[in-house]
Amino acid sequence: MKINTDGVLLGATASHPSPKRMLDIGTGTGVIALMLAQRFPDAFIHAVEIDQQAAETAARNFQLSVFSARLRVMHTAIEQYNHNEQYDLIVSNPPFFVNDLKNEEIRKGIARHADEDFFSALVEKSNTLLASEGQIWLILPIKQADEVIDIAFLYNLSLSERINIHSDKNKPTFRQVICLKKGEVLLKESDFNIYESLKEHTQEYKTLLKDFFLAY
């Protein structure tokens, strides 16, 4: 799985006032981690990836980037990942087709599909790795976003921000970018449209991604 709309939207919207350490869970080829490295020049970014080929590709991409000194990828499952320091910002564009028919290509199946307890494990592990003022940012379909929000409540994590993603202004929400924080917080909610018309991106989409896409 290479560059996709979900990934770049998360990489461009996930935020924190002054992050020093970041973690990208399921980095794939490293796109989100690279975007974060570009946006936050003082931050160090760790990335974990369960698929060996993807992790190797991410490592090459990191090494060839101007941000190489601040990027590191580990080939491991997040459940087995441990780190002494905690993270200010944790991001993930996780698999979300829970219990759906598995893709015939096994590696793509790993990237796209999740077991029943996947989101519980993701939230639990992220909570242990999160700094006291840290934030967790995820992009998910509505059903899975609601599930994660419910699970997060069990770990005293509250929904801080929700961005409803629409294909265009006349289409219903098909993805949500959500931000979780420790303790009680006020919810900020907004809508984001990708297309103005057929094959024409909105100005807000172009503005959001202009620092990453040469076309804008």
N, C-alpha and C positions, 0 to 999 in steps of 0.2 A: 504494500500500500504506500503510494508516494504522496504527492501533493493533492489535497482535496479541499473543498470549500469549508467543511467543518473545521479542519485543522487550522487553516489560515485565519478563520474568524476567531477562533480561540486564541491563537498566537497574537492577534492584533488587539484583542479586547481585554484579556486577563491583565489585571493591574494590582499595584501595591504602591503606597506612597514612597517607600525607600527600601526596596528589597536588596539583601546582600547575598542570600542563598536561595536558589530555586531548584525545584525537582520536577522533571517531566516524566510522567508515568506512562509507559507504552509509547516511547518516542518514535517508533518506526524508523524512518530514514533521517529523523532529526530536525524536521522543518520547524516545528513549534519551538524547540530549544534554540535554534538559530535565530528565529524571530525575536525571542525574548532577550537573547544576547545582544542583538542590535538595538532593541528598545531600552535596555537597562545596562549601560556601559560599565557600571560598577559592580554588577552582580556576577556571581559564579553559579553555573548551571550544571547540575547533575541530571543524567537521563538514564532510565532503566528500560530494557527491552528484552522480552522473553524469547523472541525469534533470533537465532544466531546470525542469519544472513542480513536481516534488517539492522541488527546491532553493529555488524561489521561495516555496513554501508553508512550508518550514522557516524561511526568513528572516522571513516574516510572523509565524510562531509565536514565534520568538525575540524579535522586536521588541516583541510584545505581552506578553511575560512579564516578571516582576519580576527575572529574571536576565539581561536583555538586554545589560547592559554586559559580561558575561562569556561571551557566546556569539557565534560567527561561523560562517557557512556559506559554502562555496566550491563553485560549480558546476564540477566537474571530475572526471575519473577519478582514482582513487588512484594509478595508474601515473604520471600527469603532475603529481601534487602534490609540492611541495617546500617545506620550511620550515627556517629556520636553527636553530631550537631543537628539542630532542628532547622526547618526551612521556613522562610518568610512567605514564599509563594509556591504552591503545588498546583500543577496543571495536569489535565489528562483528557485526551479524546479517546475514550475507552470503547471496547466492543460493547454492543448493546442489543444484539438480537438474541435475547435470552431464550433458550430452549427452542429456537427456530431450527428449521432444516439446515444442516451444516453445509457450507460451501464445499463442492467437490475438491477444490484445491485446498489442501490441508492448511498451508501457511496463511492463505487469505481467510480461512475459517477461524484461525486463532486471532487474527486481527479484527474480525467482525463479530464474533460470537462470544457469549459469556455464559458460564454456568449459573445456576440459581443463586449461589452464595457469593458470586463475584463482587457485586456492589457492596455487600456487607463487609467483605474482606478489604475492598478498596477504601471505604470510608474509615474502617477501624485502623488500618495501617497508616493512612494519611493523617489521622488524628494523632497518632503517636509520634509522627515525624514533624508535626506542625508547631511552629513557634507560637507563643502566647498571643501575639498580635498578627499571626499569620492568616493567610487566605487560601482557600482551595477553589480553583476554577475548573469547571467541567462543561463540556458541550454534549447534549443528549437529546433524544426524542422526548416528547412530553411525558409519556408513561414512565419511562425510566428516570427522568428528572424528578418526578413526583416521588418515585420509590426511593431515590437517593436522599431527597429532602427528609422523608420520614425516617430513614435509617440514621441520618445525621443528627436528628433530634435526640436519639438515644445516647449520643456522645457529646451532648451539650453544644452541638454545632447548629447555628441558625442560618437561614437563608438571608443573605445580605443584599444580593442583587440578582435580578433575573432579566435577561434580554430575550424577548420573543422574536425568533427569526422567521421571516416570511419570504417565500419566493418573490411575491410582489404584494402590493397593498390590498389586492382583492383575494389573496389566498390566506388560508388559516395558518397558524403557527405550526411548523414542522420540526423545529429544533428549538432548544433553549440553552443559552449560556447561563450557568448559575454560579454564584459565588457563595461560599460557606465560611462563616467565621465563628470563633468561640464566643459563647455567651449570648445574651439578648442584644439584638441590633434592629435598626429601622430598615425596612425593605425599600429598595429602590428598584423600580420596574420600568422597562422601556420596550419599544418595538423597533425592529430593524428589517428593512426590505432590501433584498438582493438585486432584483430586476425592476427597471422602470418600464420596459417593454421587452418583447422577444429578443433575446441575445444582447440587450442593452442594459448594462448595470446602472444602478442608481448612483447619484452623486455621492451619497453617504458611503456606499460600498467603495467607490473609487478613492474617496478621501481617506477612508480607513486603511486601505491597502496600498496607497500610492508610494509609500516608502519601501515596499517590498516587491511590487510588480513593475517591470519596466514599461508595460503598456500604459500605465497611468502617470 
